[in-house]
Amino acid sequence: MIMMESMTVKARKVNGSITNKVIELHNDGYIFDFLILDQLEVLCLQDNKRIPREHVLVKVQGQGYDLFSHTFKYIHTIETTCGKRGLLLTEQVYSWFY
């Protein structure tokens, strides 16, 4: 029982760094969620719109270890020329410019 409690506390601490950063960025107006498609465009998950990479600015904001996938995740902000601001979580660093 003690081992399980220790693992739960550790998971909260490690995953908490990602969670806390996402919450902070949501509070700063980065409210959409994005995925990279074929290195050529991003997909906004809220409205299913594809945005070409030349209309996207991606910046790395931090990194944390995700115990669920057992990988490090990079937290990126995304700003589009159409005014959408959101987040991208990946296992590698992306940096696109307008």
C-alpha positions, 0 to 999 in steps of 0.5 A: 500500500505504501509503495502504491501511495508513493508512486501516486504522489510521484506521478502527480509531481512529475505529470504536475509540471506539464499540467501546471504549464498547460493551465498557465498557458490556457490562462494566457489565452492559449485555449486551442489544442493542435496536432501536426499533420504530415509536417505541412500543416497543423490541425485544430482539434476544437474545430477540425480546421487544417492550417498550413505551416506557413501560417503558424508560429510554434515556440517551445515553452517547456518540457516534462515527463509524462508517466502515462506514456513514459516519455518526455513531452515538449509543450509548444505554443502555437499562434496562427495568422487567423488569430488562433492561439493554442498548445501542441504537446509532442515528444520532439521539438518543432519550430516553424516560422511565418 
